Amino acid sequence: MSTAPQLALDRRSPTEILDARATELLQFIPAALRANAESVIELAVAVWEDEPAAIDWLTKPHPLLKNQVPIHTMTTAEGCDKVTELLRSLEYGLPM
């Protein structure tokens, strides 16, 4: 069945999903926020339905984040919330 690879994908942690560049950036997120940031990363992969596209989105400036890089924004709880809100808007086609 074609769902077997998808199930394997779902079992990987966000740090296994990220490329070396994004993994390096994740190290700068405070330990207290790392679980929250990993949830945001999982959401990005789910929204984009493509790991490379999600990584690209997470590591490039975004105009709705005042041209900040999403993964850089995620160094605070408020930043994680902003990135999550933006991803949810993209996921559901809501106005931003």
C-alpha angles and dihedrals in degrees: 000000000000092000095072095080090047091054090051090051092052092056095059120096120238090254089057090051098050124085120237093268095054093040089056090052091049088061089067092059110099114257091241090060099038095096090050091047091050089054089052090050091051089050091051091053090048093048095048093037086212127083097213091048091050092048090048091051093048093051102045129076115265123206094219089057091054088265091301121142108253094229090051090050089055093072089096133047089242090052092051088051092050093050091046091050091050092049092048089051090052092045095052098032093243122162113264 
